[in-house]
Amino acid sequence: DAHTGSASIYSCVSGSRPQVYEISILEIDLQEAHGRNFLIEVTDPALLRSTGGIVQGMSGSPIVQDGRLIGAVTHVLVNDPTMGYGVLIENMLEMAK
């Protein structure tokens, strides 16, 4: 049920409680097998101010869209930390078998 458009990531970038940060899913590749099913862009002003985007330690942060867990953050684009990738929850569950 994942689609392009707005979504959220839950991550703990300061303190011990996760915060909700807004992202945009720009592209979806259902066939990608290396943890890059979503191309995401951080759009949350607070996260951009505090970290500049996706940083080390955010891998595994849940991606939620329309109230549903759809995946997790996997990669950051080194040349642009406002962009990164996520993996579909279906692929995560398949790998856990």
N, CA and C of each residue as an Amber inpcrd file, in Angstrom:
protein
   291
   0.8060000  -1.2020000   0.0000000   0.0000000   0.0000000   0.0000000
   0.8520000   1.2700000   0.0000000   2.1690000   1.1080000  -0.0390000
   3.0440000   2.2830000  -0.0690000   2.8580000   3.0230000  -1.3890000
   2.9650000   4.3490000  -1.3230000   2.8220000   5.1730000  -2.5140000
   3.7090000   6.4030000  -2.3700000   3.9450000   7.0810000  -3.4690000
   4.7060000   8.3190000  -3.3950000   3.8900000   9.3490000  -2.6290000
   4.6050000  10.2840000  -2.0050000   3.9450000  11.3240000  -1.2290000
   4.4530000  11.3690000   0.1860000   3.7240000  12.0400000   1.0480000
   4.1990000  12.2730000   2.4090000   4.1400000  11.0130000   3.2560000
   5.0820000  10.9360000   4.1930000   5.1960000   9.8360000   5.1430000
   5.9770000  10.3800000   6.3410000   6.2350000   9.5180000   7.3130000
   6.9740000   9.9260000   8.5080000   8.0110000   8.8790000   8.8510000
   9.0880000   9.3330000   9.4900000  10.0290000   8.3970000  10.1080000
  10.0240000   8.6700000  11.6030000  10.2330000   7.6160000  12.3670000
  10.3340000   7.7100000  13.8140000  11.7900000   7.4550000  14.1610000
  12.4290000   8.4480000  14.7630000  13.8480000   8.3170000  15.0590000
  14.1990000   9.1000000  16.3110000  15.2610000   8.6680000  16.9540000
  15.7420000   9.3050000  18.1740000  17.0740000   9.9820000  17.8430000
  17.0430000  11.2870000  17.5940000  18.2710000  11.9930000  17.2490000
  18.8510000  12.7670000  18.4210000  18.0370000  12.9750000  19.4500000
  18.5370000  13.5820000  20.6840000  17.6440000  13.1130000  21.8190000
  18.2330000  12.9130000  22.9800000  17.4670000  12.3880000  24.0990000
  17.2100000  10.9040000  23.9300000  16.2240000  10.4140000  24.6440000
  15.9690000   8.9740000  24.6250000  14.5950000   8.6140000  24.0830000
  13.8550000   9.5990000  23.5950000  12.5150000   9.3350000  23.0720000
  12.4800000   9.5780000  21.5670000  11.9090000   8.6490000  20.8220000
  11.7830000   8.8600000  19.3800000  10.8540000  10.0390000  19.0750000
  11.1690000  10.7310000  18.0120000  10.3460000  11.8330000  17.5150000
   9.8460000  11.4570000  16.1190000   8.7820000  12.0870000  15.7000000
   8.2300000  11.8710000  14.3640000   8.7370000  12.9830000  13.4590000
   9.3020000  12.5970000  12.3170000   9.8210000  13.5550000  11.3490000
   9.1850000  13.2950000   9.9870000   8.8480000  14.3550000   9.3000000
   8.1810000  14.2480000   8.0000000   9.1940000  14.0240000   6.8760000
   8.8130000  13.1370000   5.9740000   9.5980000  12.8580000   4.7720000
   8.6530000  12.8140000   3.5850000   9.2280000  12.7250000   2.4140000
   8.4560000  12.5120000   1.2040000   9.0350000  11.2960000   0.4950000
   8.1680000  10.3900000   0.0840000   8.5970000   9.2560000  -0.7300000
   8.5160000   9.7110000  -2.1850000   9.6830000   9.7400000  -2.8380000
   9.7630000  10.2640000  -4.2000000   9.5920000   9.1910000  -5.2600000
  10.1100000   7.9930000  -4.9850000  10.0400000   6.8830000  -5.9400000
   9.8970000   5.5820000  -5.1730000   9.2670000   4.6110000  -5.8040000
   9.1470000   3.2640000  -5.2310000   9.5780000   2.2620000  -6.2860000
  10.4580000   1.3470000  -5.8880000  10.9080000   0.2700000  -6.7650000
  10.6250000  -1.0450000  -6.0440000   9.5360000  -1.6980000  -6.4120000
   9.1230000  -2.9270000  -5.7310000  10.0610000  -4.0950000  -6.0180000
  10.8420000  -4.0220000  -7.0780000  11.7140000  -5.1270000  -7.4730000
  13.1170000  -5.0470000  -6.8700000  13.4940000  -3.9110000  -6.3120000
  14.8320000  -3.7200000  -5.7470000  15.0600000  -4.7020000  -4.6100000
  16.1990000  -5.3860000  -4.6200000  16.4740000  -6.4240000  -3.6290000
  17.5900000  -6.0590000  -2.6540000  18.0650000  -4.8140000  -2.6730000
  19.2000000  -4.4400000  -1.8320000  18.8590000  -3.3350000  -0.8370000
  17.6240000  -3.3220000  -0.3630000  17.2380000  -2.3580000   0.6590000
  17.0010000  -0.9610000   0.1500000  16.7090000  -0.8420000  -1.1320000
  16.4900000   0.4860000  -1.7090000  15.1510000   0.5370000  -2.4500000
  14.0820000   0.1640000  -1.7530000  12.7510000   0.1720000  -2.3630000
  12.1480000   1.5630000  -2.4660000  12.4930000   2.4510000  -1.5390000
  11.9640000   3.8140000  -1.5420000  13.1080000   4.7980000  -1.7070000
  12.9200000   5.8080000  -2.5140000  13.7930000   6.9800000  -2.4950000
  13.0570000   8.0030000  -1.6450000  13.6810000   8.4400000  -0.5510000
  13.0210000   9.3590000   0.3710000  13.7850000  10.6750000   0.4670000
  13.0410000  11.7220000   0.8060000  13.6310000  13.0330000   1.0350000
  13.1160000  13.5530000   2.3750000  14.0290000  14.0030000   3.2120000
  13.6400000  14.6060000   4.4900000  13.0620000  15.9810000   4.1990000
  11.8430000  16.2360000   4.6940000  11.1910000  17.5260000   4.5030000
  10.9320000  18.2340000   5.8280000  11.2060000  17.5720000   6.9430000
  10.9090000  18.1140000   8.2610000  11.9110000  19.2080000   8.6320000
  11.4470000  20.4480000   8.8270000  12.3680000  21.5540000   9.1350000
  13.1820000  21.3300000  10.4120000  12.5880000  20.7510000  11.4400000
  13.3170000  20.5260000  12.6980000  14.4540000  19.5320000  12.5020000
  14.2090000  18.4580000  11.7650000  15.2620000  17.4680000  11.5170000
  16.3550000  18.0600000  10.6340000  15.9690000  18.8320000   9.6370000
  16.9620000  19.4610000   8.7660000  17.8390000  20.4410000   9.5470000
  17.2320000  21.1830000  10.4710000  18.0180000  22.1140000  11.2960000
  18.9630000  21.3710000  12.2390000  18.4940000  20.2930000  12.8410000
  19.3100000  19.6290000  13.8670000  20.3770000  18.7030000  13.2920000
  20.1040000  18.0200000  12.1640000  21.0740000  17.0580000  11.6460000
  21.4580000  17.2850000  10.1940000  20.6830000  18.0880000   9.4750000
  20.9220000  18.2640000   8.0440000  20.2870000  17.1780000   7.2000000
  19.6220000  16.2200000   7.8490000  18.9750000  15.1330000   7.1100000
  19.1960000  13.8030000   7.7910000  19.4390000  12.7890000   6.9890000
  19.6590000  11.4280000   7.4940000  21.1090000  11.3140000   7.9430000
  21.3140000  10.8150000   9.1520000  22.6630000  10.6720000   9.6990000
  22.8870000   9.2430000  10.1810000  24.1540000   8.9340000  10.4550000
  24.5260000   7.6240000  10.9750000  23.6920000   7.3210000  12.2070000
  23.1890000   6.1150000  12.2960000  22.3660000   5.7040000  13.4240000
  20.8810000   5.7450000  13.1260000  20.4930000   6.3570000  12.0190000
  19.0710000   6.4100000  11.6680000  18.6140000   5.1950000  10.8720000
  19.5530000   4.3680000  10.4300000  19.1690000   3.1450000   9.7240000
  18.2760000   2.3180000  10.6310000  17.2250000   1.7940000  10.0590000
  16.2620000   1.0110000  10.8250000  15.1160000   1.8380000  11.3720000
  15.1960000   3.1600000  11.2540000  14.0850000   4.0010000  11.7120000
  12.8320000   3.6540000  10.9170000  11.7210000   3.3800000  11.6050000
  10.4880000   2.9970000  10.9070000   9.9740000   4.1050000   9.9900000
   9.4390000   3.6830000   8.8420000   8.7550000   4.5850000   7.9150000
   7.2720000   4.2500000   7.9910000   6.4600000   5.2580000   8.3100000
   5.0200000   5.0900000   8.4650000   4.3120000   5.9900000   7.4610000
   3.3290000   5.4090000   6.7850000   2.5390000   6.1760000   5.8260000
   1.0750000   5.7800000   5.9860000   0.2010000   6.7620000   6.0500000
  -1.2340000   6.5250000   6.2110000  -1.5320000   5.6440000   7.4270000
  -0.7440000   5.8310000   8.5050000  -0.9620000   5.0880000   9.7340000
  -0.4670000   3.6530000   9.7140000   0.2850000   3.2810000   8.6780000
   0.7760000   1.9060000   8.5400000   2.2960000   1.8800000   8.4420000
   2.8920000   0.8820000   9.0820000   4.3270000   0.6590000   8.9550000
   4.5880000   0.0940000   7.5730000   5.3590000   0.8110000   6.7730000
   5.6190000   0.3540000   5.4050000   7.0780000  -0.0280000   5.1690000
   7.9600000   0.2890000   6.1190000   9.3630000  -0.0500000   5.9290000
  10.2650000   0.6420000   6.9220000  11.5450000   0.7430000   6.5530000
  12.5450000   1.3510000   7.4260000  13.6310000   2.0210000   6.5960000
  14.2670000   3.0150000   7.1820000  15.3820000   3.7250000   6.5460000
  16.5710000   2.7720000   6.4300000  17.2320000   2.7690000   5.2660000
  18.4010000   1.9040000   5.0820000  19.6750000   2.6440000   4.7080000
  19.5880000   3.6350000   3.8530000  20.7790000   4.2950000   3.3200000
  20.5820000   5.8090000   3.2700000  21.6850000   6.5200000   3.2770000
  21.6960000   7.9590000   3.0130000  22.5150000   8.1790000   1.7450000
  22.1450000   9.1700000   0.9720000  22.9680000   9.5510000  -0.1690000
  24.0980000  10.4210000   0.3680000  25.3080000   9.9520000   0.2600000
  26.4630000  10.6090000   0.8710000  26.6150000  12.0520000   0.3970000
  26.3400000  12.2960000  -0.8680000  26.4990000  13.6470000  -1.4030000
  25.3030000  14.5510000  -1.1040000  24.2180000  13.9920000  -0.5250000
  23.0340000  14.7870000  -0.1780000  22.2970000  14.1260000   0.9830000
  22.6310000  14.4700000   2.2320000  22.0300000  13.8080000   3.3900000
  20.5330000  14.0710000   3.5690000  19.9470000  14.9480000   2.7430000
  18.4950000  15.1290000   2.8150000  17.7710000  13.9970000   2.0890000
  18.5250000  13.1680000   1.3670000  17.9540000  12.0800000   0.5740000
  18.4880000  10.7420000   1.0670000  17.6790000   9.7080000   0.8910000
  18.1120000   8.3770000   1.2710000  17.1830000   7.3220000   0.7160000
  17.3440000   6.1090000   1.2410000  16.5500000   4.9770000   0.7820000
  15.9100000   4.2790000   1.9690000  14.8490000   3.5580000   1.6540000
  14.1860000   2.7140000   2.6370000  13.8510000   1.3790000   2.0240000
  13.6130000   0.3970000   2.8740000  13.2550000  -0.9540000   2.4510000
  11.8050000  -1.2210000   2.8460000  11.0840000  -1.9330000   2.0030000
   9.6960000  -2.3020000   2.2780000   9.6120000  -3.2920000   3.4370000
   8.5800000  -3.1740000   4.2470000   8.3810000  -4.0940000   5.3640000
   8.2330000  -5.5350000   4.8560000   7.6100000  -5.7220000   3.6960000
   7.4620000  -7.0680000   3.1440000   8.8240000  -7.7240000   2.9220000
   9.7790000  -6.9510000   2.4270000  11.1220000  -7.4870000   2.1980000
  11.8240000  -7.7820000   3.5190000  11.5830000  -6.9390000   4.5310000
  12.1770000  -7.1800000   5.8360000  11.6370000  -8.4820000   6.4270000
  10.3490000  -8.7010000   6.3270000   9.7310000  -9.9190000   6.8680000
  10.1970000 -11.1570000   6.1160000  10.3470000 -11.0390000   4.8160000
  10.8340000 -12.1640000   4.0220000  12.2620000 -12.5490000   4.4200000
  13.0990000 -11.5530000   4.6680000  14.4860000 -11.8150000   5.0770000
  14.5490000 -12.4380000   6.4780000  13.5480000 -12.1890000   7.2990000
  13.5470000 -12.7050000   8.6750000  13.1580000 -14.1730000   8.7530000
  12.6510000 -14.7400000   7.6680000  12.2220000 -16.1510000   7.6790000
  13.3950000 -17.0790000   7.7950000
